[in-house]
């Protein structure tokens, strides 16, 4: 039996008795934010007198930053600034989930608040209608840190039958995946799809297409929903880019990118220009494609297991061993999008999309303005 949390074994029928109680006109609003690690999410809930109809109706709040690795105890109050509202799939309508930016005591963005600078960049390139779609890979673990449903003292059969697999001997934890999918749909997250991945207990969901800052907002809330669903089932979802050493696939967050020009007839020339620019900035992108300046991706981007080498930049049509993949259909139709396969599973989507927008669209414009 997989190692699951004690909380998941509590009597859910008793819980439901309370969850079904009426709440009048009151509304529970759960505030969600990124903590000082740049990877973990925090949340807390407050009551509003009525259901908010827009993000502007949700008040700012605060929290103790000294307990989230974001401030010292002597000056610990941090501000929560609501930026995007979703329906709450756990407490149901009229209750809400609200993604927030974090500001310090002086109302400047916290160190792990990459949304503020990303939003500035997205405003500068909004005329290009930049679309993103991100493929979030993750691995299910028991609370003991061992992959969910793996033998306690050994390994499952080698990789091969698990990718998009079906059956109890191939798909581990599908209940979690399907509940997460439904939670995203209910909440209003732009989830595109899901599938089992190459390593057993590894899965992927895709979010998008999203324009501009919307990409980071929707992916972070999708991650929150994943962790929250896993909590109910008593297991852990890790975004570690290489959770298991050896001949097992790592976990990435492949990022699909297109602009209005790329999607129109003859758009392949704009895709190729963007790839050329990305190649010239490969080291800079590697530094922001995981939270540790590339150190996490060093374990994953080895040139093996459907990855490129972290040290080299490459691109190709339908090549999953390249840094940038041009889908075969795009190569045939001469328009569409490209896929940056370098971002790690635990990347900050704000940092990734900001870097891509700057390299592909802004640097040339700024040079031309000088």
FIBATOR-796517 format. One record per residue (C-alpha): x, y, z; residue in three letters. Coordinates in steps of 0.1 Angstrom, whole numbers. Layout:
REM FIBATOR-796517
<x X&y Y&z Z&aa ALA>
...
END
This chain:
REM FIBATOR-796517
<x 0&y 0&z 0&aa UNK>
<x 13&y 34&z -9&aa UNK>
<x 23&y 58&z 19&aa UNK>
<x -6&y 83&z 22&aa UNK>
<x -12&y 110&z 48&aa UNK>
<x -33&y 104&z 79&aa UNK>
<x -55&y 134&z 70&aa UNK>
<x -67&y 116&z 39&aa UNK>
<x -81&y 88&z 61&aa UNK>
<x -104&y 110&z 80&aa UNK>
<x -141&y 104&z 77&aa UNK>
<x -152&y 123&z 45&aa UNK>
<x -189&y 116&z 52&aa UNK>
<x -186&y 136&z 84&aa UNK>
<x -168&y 164&z 66&aa UNK>
<x -196&y 165&z 39&aa UNK>
<x -222&y 170&z 66&aa UNK>
<x -206&y 204&z 74&aa UNK>
<x -196&y 213&z 38&aa UNK>
<x -233&y 211&z 28&aa UNK>
<x -245&y 236&z 54&aa UNK>
<x -259&y 269&z 39&aa UNK>
<x -238&y 300&z 43&aa UNK>
<x -263&y 327&z 35&aa UNK>
<x -250&y 356&z 14&aa UNK>
<x -215&y 353&z 28&aa UNK>
<x -186&y 344&z 5&aa UNK>
<x -154&y 326&z 13&aa UNK>
<x -124&y 339&z -6&aa UNK>
<x -91&y 320&z -6&aa UNK>
<x -61&y 341&z -13&aa UNK>
<x -32&y 323&z -30&aa UNK>
<x 4&y 335&z -33&aa UNK>
<x 39&y 323&z -42&aa UNK>
<x 62&y 321&z -11&aa UNK>
<x 98&y 330&z -7&aa UNK>
<x 111&y 297&z -23&aa UNK>
<x 96&y 308&z -56&aa UNK>
<x 82&y 273&z -59&aa UNK>
<x 57&y 266&z -31&aa UNK>
<x 22&y 282&z -28&aa UNK>
<x 5&y 294&z 3&aa UNK>
<x -31&y 303&z 10&aa UNK>
<x -55&y 316&z 36&aa UNK>
<x -92&y 323&z 36&aa UNK>
<x -115&y 352&z 47&aa UNK>
<x -152&y 360&z 46&aa UNK>
<x -167&y 387&z 24&aa UNK>
<x -203&y 399&z 30&aa UNK>
<x -213&y 393&z -6&aa UNK>
<x -200&y 374&z -37&aa UNK>
<x -175&y 396&z -55&aa UNK>
<x -183&y 401&z -92&aa UNK>
<x -149&y 413&z -102&aa UNK>
<x -113&y 413&z -90&aa UNK>
<x -117&y 450&z -81&aa UNK>
<x -142&y 440&z -54&aa UNK>
<x -117&y 419&z -35&aa UNK>
<x -98&y 438&z -9&aa UNK>
<x -60&y 437&z -3&aa UNK>
<x -49&y 416&z 26&aa UNK>
<x -16&y 409&z 44&aa UNK>
<x 3&y 380&z 60&aa UNK>
<x 34&y 372&z 81&aa UNK>
<x 63&y 371&z 56&aa UNK>
<x 87&y 359&z 83&aa UNK>
<x 68&y 325&z 82&aa UNK>
<x 70&y 322&z 44&aa UNK>
<x 107&y 330&z 38&aa UNK>
<x 98&y 365&z 27&aa UNK>
<x 106&y 388&z 55&aa UNK>
<x 123&y 392&z 89&aa UNK>
<x 103&y 390&z 121&aa UNK>
<x 110&y 426&z 130&aa UNK>
<x 93&y 439&z 98&aa UNK>
<x 72&y 410&z 86&aa UNK>
<x 39&y 423&z 72&aa UNK>
<x 36&y 416&z 35&aa UNK>
<x 7&y 428&z 12&aa UNK>
<x -15&y 405&z -9&aa UNK>
<x -27&y 422&z -40&aa UNK>
<x -55&y 403&z -58&aa UNK>
<x -48&y 400&z -95&aa UNK>
<x -71&y 372&z -109&aa UNK>
<x -102&y 355&z -96&aa UNK>
<x -114&y 319&z -101&aa UNK>
<x -144&y 298&z -89&aa UNK>
<x -136&y 276&z -59&aa UNK>
<x -140&y 239&z -68&aa UNK>
<x -136&y 228&z -32&aa UNK>
<x -161&y 250&z -14&aa UNK>
<x -182&y 256&z -46&aa UNK>
<x -201&y 287&z -57&aa UNK>
<x -203&y 314&z -46&aa UNK>
<x -169&y 310&z -31&aa UNK>
<x -137&y 321&z -48&aa UNK>
<x -100&y 315&z -53&aa UNK>
<x -79&y 346&z -58&aa UNK>
<x -43&y 347&z -71&aa UNK>
<x -23&y 375&z -55&aa UNK>
<x 9&y 393&z -61&aa UNK>
<x 31&y 399&z -30&aa UNK>
<x 44&y 433&z -21&aa UNK>
<x 69&y 442&z 6&aa UNK>
<x 64&y 467&z 34&aa UNK>
<x 75&y 495&z 10&aa UNK>
<x 50&y 482&z -16&aa UNK>
<x 77&y 471&z -40&aa UNK>
<x 74&y 436&z -55&aa UNK>
<x 88&y 408&z -33&aa UNK>
<x 119&y 390&z -45&aa UNK>
<x 99&y 360&z -58&aa UNK>
<x 71&y 382&z -73&aa UNK>
<x 81&y 378&z -110&aa UNK>
<x 46&y 387&z -121&aa UNK>
<x 51&y 424&z -118&aa UNK>
<x 80&y 427&z -142&aa UNK>
<x 65&y 401&z -165&aa UNK>
<x 33&y 421&z -168&aa UNK>
<x 53&y 452&z -178&aa UNK>
<x 69&y 432&z -206&aa UNK>
<x 36&y 417&z -218&aa UNK>
<x 21&y 452&z -220&aa UNK>
<x 50&y 463&z -242&aa UNK>
<x 44&y 434&z -267&aa UNK>
<x 6&y 432&z -265&aa UNK>
<x 3&y 443&z -302&aa UNK>
<x 19&y 410&z -312&aa UNK>
<x -8&y 390&z -294&aa UNK>
<x 17&y 365&z -279&aa UNK>
<x 1&y 332&z -271&aa UNK>
<x 16&y 306&z -248&aa UNK>
<x 7&y 270&z -239&aa UNK>
<x 27&y 253&z -211&aa UNK>
<x 29&y 215&z -206&aa UNK>
<x 33&y 209&z -168&aa UNK>
<x 48&y 175&z -160&aa UNK>
<x 48&y 163&z -124&aa UNK>
<x 54&y 131&z -104&aa UNK>
<x 31&y 116&z -77&aa UNK>
<x 49&y 106&z -45&aa UNK>
<x 38&y 90&z -13&aa UNK>
<x 43&y 112&z 18&aa UNK>
<x 75&y 91&z 24&aa UNK>
<x 89&y 106&z -8&aa UNK>
<x 88&y 73&z -28&aa UNK>
<x 70&y 74&z -62&aa UNK>
<x 33&y 65&z -58&aa UNK>
<x 26&y 28&z -65&aa UNK>
<x 63&y 19&z -71&aa UNK>
<x 74&y -13&z -53&aa UNK>
<x 86&y -4&z -17&aa UNK>
<x 120&y -19&z -21&aa UNK>
<x 125&y -19&z -59&aa UNK>
<x 115&y -5&z -92&aa UNK>
<x 87&y -10&z -117&aa UNK>
<x 92&y -24&z -151&aa UNK>
<x 113&y -2&z -174&aa UNK>
<x 99&y 27&z -193&aa UNK>
<x 78&y 18&z -223&aa UNK>
<x 42&y 10&z -214&aa UNK>
<x 34&y 40&z -193&aa UNK>
<x 32&y 70&z -217&aa UNK>
<x -5&y 75&z -224&aa UNK>
<x -10&y 41&z -209&aa UNK>
<x -42&y 24&z -196&aa UNK>
<x -46&y -3&z -171&aa UNK>
<x -37&y -8&z -135&aa UNK>
<x -2&y -20&z -144&aa UNK>
<x 5&y 11&z -165&aa UNK>
<x -14&y 41&z -151&aa UNK>
<x -7&y 50&z -114&aa UNK>
<x -30&y 76&z -98&aa UNK>
<x -55&y 84&z -125&aa UNK>
<x -82&y 93&z -100&aa UNK>
<x -60&y 123&z -89&aa UNK>
<x -55&y 133&z -125&aa UNK>
<x -91&y 133&z -134&aa UNK>
<x -102&y 151&z -103&aa UNK>
<x -76&y 178&z -110&aa UNK>
<x -89&y 182&z -145&aa UNK>
<x -125&y 187&z -133&aa UNK>
<x -113&y 211&z -107&aa UNK>
<x -95&y 232&z -133&aa UNK>
<x -126&y 232&z -156&aa UNK>
<x -149&y 243&z -127&aa UNK>
<x -125&y 270&z -115&aa UNK>
<x -121&y 285&z -150&aa UNK>
<x -85&y 275&z -155&aa UNK>
<x -77&y 272&z -192&aa UNK>
<x -66&y 236&z -190&aa UNK>
<x -61&y 221&z -225&aa UNK>
<x -56&y 184&z -218&aa UNK>
<x -37&y 157&z -198&aa UNK>
<x -19&y 125&z -203&aa UNK>
<x 2&y 99&z -185&aa UNK>
<x 40&y 105&z -190&aa UNK>
<x 69&y 82&z -198&aa UNK>
<x 80&y 74&z -162&aa UNK>
<x 54&y 55&z -141&aa UNK>
<x 36&y 78&z -117&aa UNK>
<x 45&y 108&z -139&aa UNK>
<x 17&y 128&z -155&aa UNK>
<x 13&y 160&z -175&aa UNK>
<x -14&y 186&z -180&aa UNK>
<x -14&y 214&z -204&aa UNK>
<x -26&y 250&z -199&aa UNK>
<x -34&y 273&z -228&aa UNK>
<x -35&y 289&z -252&aa UNK>
<x -32&y 320&z -229&aa UNK>
<x -22&y 355&z -240&aa UNK>
<x 4&y 374&z -222&aa UNK>
<x 3&y 375&z -184&aa UNK>
<x -27&y 352&z -184&aa UNK>
<x -3&y 322&z -189&aa UNK>
<x 15&y 325&z -156&aa UNK>
<x -17&y 332&z -137&aa UNK>
<x -35&y 302&z -150&aa UNK>
<x -6&y 278&z -146&aa UNK>
<x 1&y 289&z -110&aa UNK>
<x -36&y 283&z -101&aa UNK>
<x -36&y 250&z -119&aa UNK>
<x -6&y 240&z -97&aa UNK>
<x -24&y 251&z -66&aa UNK>
<x -54&y 230&z -76&aa UNK>
<x -31&y 200&z -82&aa UNK>
<x -15&y 203&z -48&aa UNK>
<x -49&y 207&z -31&aa UNK>
<x -64&y 177&z -49&aa UNK>
<x -33&y 156&z -40&aa UNK>
<x -38&y 167&z -3&aa UNK>
<x -73&y 152&z -4&aa UNK>
<x -59&y 119&z -16&aa UNK>
<x -30&y 120&z 8&aa UNK>
<x -2&y 120&z -17&aa UNK>
<x 23&y 146&z -29&aa UNK>
<x 28&y 161&z -64&aa UNK>
<x 65&y 171&z -70&aa UNK>
<x 77&y 193&z -97&aa UNK>
<x 113&y 182&z -93&aa UNK>
<x 129&y 181&z -127&aa UNK>
<x 146&y 148&z -120&aa UNK>
<x 129&y 131&z -92&aa UNK>
<x 145&y 97&z -98&aa UNK>
<x 181&y 91&z -108&aa UNK>
<x 190&y 66&z -134&aa UNK>
<x 172&y 55&z -166&aa UNK>
<x 140&y 74&z -159&aa UNK>
<x 126&y 105&z -176&aa UNK>
<x 128&y 139&z -159&aa UNK>
<x 100&y 164&z -157&aa UNK>
<x 98&y 196&z -178&aa UNK>
<x 74&y 224&z -186&aa UNK>
<x 77&y 226&z -224&aa UNK>
<x 65&y 261&z -235&aa UNK>
<x 47&y 266&z -268&aa UNK>
<x 49&y 301&z -282&aa UNK>
<x 33&y 320&z -311&aa UNK>
<x 27&y 355&z -321&aa UNK>
<x 0&y 369&z -345&aa UNK>
<x 27&y 370&z -372&aa UNK>
<x 37&y 334&z -367&aa UNK>
<x 1&y 322&z -369&aa UNK>
<x -6&y 340&z -402&aa UNK>
<x 4&y 328&z -438&aa UNK>
<x 42&y 327&z -441&aa UNK>
<x 46&y 327&z -404&aa UNK>
<x 74&y 302&z -404&aa UNK>
<x 99&y 330&z -412&aa UNK>
<x 90&y 347&z -380&aa UNK>
<x 93&y 314&z -361&aa UNK>
<x 128&y 309&z -375&aa UNK>
<x 138&y 344&z -367&aa UNK>
<x 127&y 339&z -331&aa UNK>
<x 146&y 306&z -328&aa UNK>
<x 177&y 323&z -341&aa UNK>
<x 174&y 350&z -314&aa UNK>
<x 168&y 323&z -287&aa UNK>
<x 199&y 305&z -298&aa UNK>
<x 220&y 336&z -292&aa UNK>
<x 206&y 339&z -256&aa UNK>
<x 208&y 302&z -246&aa UNK>
<x 228&y 307&z -214&aa UNK>
<x 206&y 336&z -202&aa UNK>
<x 175&y 315&z -207&aa UNK>
<x 189&y 285&z -189&aa UNK>
<x 195&y 307&z -159&aa UNK>
<x 158&y 316&z -156&aa UNK>
<x 143&y 283&z -167&aa UNK>
<x 144&y 269&z -132&aa UNK>
<x 144&y 285&z -97&aa UNK>
<x 181&y 278&z -91&aa UNK>
<x 198&y 295&z -120&aa UNK>
<x 200&y 263&z -141&aa UNK>
<x 212&y 239&z -114&aa UNK>
<x 180&y 220&z -113&aa UNK>
<x 180&y 216&z -151&aa UNK>
<x 215&y 203&z -151&aa UNK>
<x 201&y 170&z -137&aa UNK>
<x 175&y 169&z -164&aa UNK>
<x 190&y 184&z -196&aa UNK>
<x 216&y 157&z -203&aa UNK>
<x 209&y 149&z -239&aa UNK>
<x 192&y 117&z -229&aa UNK>
<x 155&y 109&z -221&aa UNK>
<x 140&y 132&z -248&aa UNK>
<x 161&y 162&z -237&aa UNK>
<x 188&y 184&z -253&aa UNK>
<x 221&y 190&z -236&aa UNK>
<x 221&y 220&z -212&aa UNK>
<x 253&y 232&z -228&aa UNK>
<x 242&y 233&z -264&aa UNK>
<x 214&y 250&z -283&aa UNK>
<x 196&y 231&z -311&aa UNK>
<x 164&y 232&z -331&aa UNK>
<x 146&y 209&z -355&aa UNK>
<x 113&y 197&z -369&aa UNK>
<x 96&y 170&z -348&aa UNK>
<x 128&y 166&z -328&aa UNK>
<x 122&y 159&z -291&aa UNK>
<x 159&y 158&z -285&aa UNK>
<x 163&y 195&z -295&aa UNK>
<x 161&y 227&z -274&aa UNK>
<x 134&y 240&z -297&aa UNK>
<x 110&y 218&z -316&aa UNK>
<x 90&y 229&z -346&aa UNK>
<x 60&y 206&z -348&aa UNK>
<x 58&y 186&z -381&aa UNK>
<x 24&y 202&z -389&aa UNK>
<x 39&y 236&z -385&aa UNK>
<x 68&y 227&z -408&aa UNK>
<x 42&y 216&z -434&aa UNK>
<x 18&y 245&z -431&aa UNK>
<x 46&y 271&z -428&aa UNK>
<x 29&y 288&z -399&aa UNK>
<x 19&y 282&z -363&aa UNK>
<x 41&y 280&z -332&aa UNK>
<x 73&y 266&z -318&aa UNK>
<x 80&y 246&z -286&aa UNK>
<x 108&y 255&z -262&aa UNK>
<x 116&y 222&z -244&aa UNK>
<x 141&y 236&z -220&aa UNK>
<x 120&y 250&z -190&aa UNK>
<x 121&y 227&z -160&aa UNK>
<x 89&y 214&z -143&aa UNK>
<x 95&y 238&z -114&aa UNK>
<x 101&y 269&z -134&aa UNK>
<x 83&y 301&z -127&aa UNK>
<x 60&y 307&z -158&aa UNK>
<x 63&y 344&z -153&aa UNK>
<x 101&y 343&z -156&aa UNK>
<x 100&y 319&z -186&aa UNK>
<x 74&y 339&z -206&aa UNK>
<x 90&y 372&z -198&aa UNK>
<x 124&y 360&z -211&aa UNK>
<x 109&y 346&z -243&aa UNK>
<x 90&y 378&z -250&aa UNK>
<x 121&y 400&z -244&aa UNK>
<x 144&y 379&z -266&aa UNK>
<x 119&y 373&z -294&aa UNK>
<x 102&y 407&z -296&aa UNK>
<x 117&y 434&z -275&aa UNK>
<x 155&y 435&z -279&aa UNK>
<x 153&y 441&z -316&aa UNK>
<x 127&y 469&z -311&aa UNK>
<x 148&y 485&z -284&aa UNK>
<x 179&y 484&z -306&aa UNK>
<x 160&y 500&z -334&aa UNK>
<x 148&y 528&z -312&aa UNK>
<x 183&y 538&z -302&aa UNK>
END
